[in-house]
């Protein structure tokens, strides 16, 4: 068997290896390729301080310290989550019902039954105050 006979098998191997590399790269992607975002923390309002405590207890494991992301979940201090693209109700529904993966490669977010509706409002205040302090404001979402 000459080299000309081996070319189709080599081509398939190269294409498959490239595809595997792309898949692995996509799986590792996320906030700064898995590196948490450095979040500027402002002086928080009373409601946001309450939310900060609940966030640290219930959300930070995946969404990172100060909502800056981790290797388990995306940063919420990111323009994708500006109020024009993800309104407050989107956060409520994500916590209550879970959400399918759509912006990041972290997998589906499961529902969070341990977080009460009463906890969600201050958590949202906390996240929105962090966003504003980091230059994230309402932008109309156009598809």
Backbone torsions as a table, in degrees:
resi	resn	phi	psi	omega
1	UNK	NA	121.5	-178.4
2	UNK	-87.2	175.9	-178.8
3	UNK	-61.9	-34.7	179.6
4	UNK	-62.5	-31.7	179.1
5	UNK	-73.6	-24.8	-177.1
6	UNK	-88.0	-15.2	-175.8
7	UNK	-57.7	-46.8	179.3
8	UNK	-59.7	-41.2	179.3
9	UNK	-66.7	-39.1	177.4
10	UNK	-64.8	-41.3	179.8
11	UNK	-62.6	-43.5	178.5
12	UNK	-62.5	-42.6	179.6
13	UNK	-62.3	-43.5	179.8
14	UNK	-64.2	-44.6	179.6
15	UNK	-63.1	-43.5	179.6
16	UNK	-64.2	-42.6	179.5
17	UNK	-62.9	-41.2	177.1
18	UNK	-63.1	-41.4	178.1
19	UNK	-63.2	-41.9	177.6
20	UNK	-62.8	-41.5	179.0
21	UNK	-61.6	-41.3	178.3
22	UNK	-64.7	-43.7	179.8
23	UNK	-61.7	-46.4	179.8
24	UNK	-62.9	-41.8	178.4
25	UNK	-61.4	-44.0	179.0
26	UNK	-65.3	-36.8	179.4
27	UNK	-66.7	-31.7	-178.2
28	UNK	-85.4	-12.6	-176.1
29	UNK	-73.2	162.7	-177.2
30	UNK	162.6	-153.9	179.8
31	UNK	-62.7	114.0	180.0
32	UNK	50.1	44.1	-178.5
33	UNK	57.5	43.9	176.2
34	UNK	92.7	-7.2	178.8
35	UNK	-88.5	125.2	-179.4
36	UNK	-58.6	150.2	177.2
37	UNK	-75.8	139.1	175.6
38	UNK	-80.0	115.7	-173.4
39	UNK	-105.6	128.2	173.1
40	UNK	-78.1	125.7	-179.3
41	UNK	-103.8	119.1	-179.8
42	UNK	-82.3	177.2	167.6
43	UNK	-68.2	119.9	-173.6
44	UNK	-89.5	148.9	172.6
45	UNK	-71.2	168.9	179.6
46	UNK	-59.0	-44.0	-179.5
47	UNK	-63.2	-42.1	-179.3
48	UNK	-67.9	-32.8	176.8
49	UNK	-64.4	-39.0	175.6
50	UNK	-63.7	-43.7	178.7
51	UNK	-63.7	-35.0	178.5
52	UNK	-59.8	-42.5	179.6
53	UNK	-64.8	-47.0	179.2
54	UNK	-65.0	-39.8	178.7
55	UNK	-61.1	-47.2	-179.1
56	UNK	-59.9	-37.7	-177.8
57	UNK	-76.6	-37.0	-169.6
58	UNK	-112.0	-22.0	-169.2
59	UNK	-121.3	-28.6	-171.0
60	UNK	-65.5	-24.9	179.1
61	UNK	-54.8	-41.2	179.5
62	UNK	-98.1	-44.6	-173.2
63	UNK	-89.5	2.5	171.9
64	UNK	80.5	165.2	176.2
65	UNK	-59.8	132.9	180.0
66	UNK	55.1	30.4	177.2
67	UNK	60.7	28.1	-178.6
68	UNK	-87.2	2.6	178.2
69	UNK	89.3	164.6	177.5
70	UNK	-153.5	-174.3	177.2
71	UNK	-78.4	2.7	178.0
72	UNK	-112.7	-12.5	-178.7
73	UNK	-165.3	159.2	-174.5
74	UNK	-76.6	161.2	173.5
75	UNK	-73.7	135.0	173.8
76	UNK	-86.2	-15.2	172.0
77	UNK	-89.9	76.9	-177.7
78	UNK	-153.5	144.2	-175.5
79	UNK	-58.9	-25.6	177.0
80	UNK	-56.9	-31.1	-176.8
81	UNK	-97.2	18.8	176.2
82	UNK	-62.1	152.5	-173.9
83	UNK	-59.6	-20.0	177.3
84	UNK	-79.4	-21.5	179.2
85	UNK	-101.2	-41.8	176.5
86	UNK	-125.6	94.1	179.0
87	UNK	-65.4	166.9	-179.2
88	UNK	-53.0	-40.9	-178.6
89	UNK	-62.4	-28.5	177.5
90	UNK	-64.3	-38.1	177.0
91	UNK	-66.8	-42.3	179.6
92	UNK	-61.0	-48.4	-179.5
93	UNK	-64.7	-37.1	178.4
94	UNK	-61.8	-43.3	179.5
95	UNK	-69.1	-40.0	-176.0
96	UNK	-76.7	-40.8	-173.0
97	UNK	-111.5	-13.0	-170.2
98	UNK	82.4	173.7	-179.8
99	UNK	-151.6	142.0	178.2
100	UNK	-74.1	146.7	177.2
101	UNK	-56.6	130.9	176.1
102	UNK	-148.6	-25.1	178.4
103	UNK	-107.3	-26.7	-171.5
104	UNK	-129.6	170.5	-179.5
105	UNK	-103.4	46.0	-179.4
106	UNK	-105.1	-1.6	-175.6
107	UNK	88.7	-180.0	-179.1
108	UNK	-69.8	146.4	173.5
109	UNK	-90.1	123.1	177.7
110	UNK	-75.2	159.3	174.6
111	UNK	-62.4	157.3	-177.0
112	UNK	-119.4	78.3	-174.5
113	UNK	-64.9	-17.8	179.3
114	UNK	-78.1	-13.0	179.8
115	UNK	-94.6	123.0	-179.8
116	UNK	-84.8	162.6	175.9
117	UNK	-59.4	-38.6	179.1
118	UNK	-63.0	-31.7	178.5
119	UNK	-76.8	-27.8	-174.3
120	UNK	-65.8	-38.1	-177.8
121	UNK	-61.4	-49.7	177.7
122	UNK	-69.2	-31.3	175.1
123	UNK	-61.3	-43.7	178.9
124	UNK	-64.6	-39.8	175.7
125	UNK	-57.8	-44.6	179.5
126	UNK	-60.5	-49.7	-178.9
127	UNK	-62.9	-44.3	-178.8
128	UNK	-65.6	-37.5	177.1
129	UNK	-66.2	-40.1	175.1
130	UNK	-61.3	-43.8	179.8
131	UNK	-59.5	-50.2	-178.9
132	UNK	-59.3	-41.2	179.9
133	UNK	-64.8	-20.2	-179.4
134	UNK	-108.4	20.6	173.1
135	UNK	79.2	19.7	-179.6
136	UNK	-104.8	114.5	-177.9
137	UNK	-129.8	172.7	178.9
138	UNK	-56.0	129.8	171.1
139	UNK	-134.1	132.0	177.9
140	UNK	-59.6	137.7	178.9
141	UNK	-94.5	120.5	178.0
142	UNK	-118.9	127.4	-179.5
143	UNK	-97.9	NA	NA
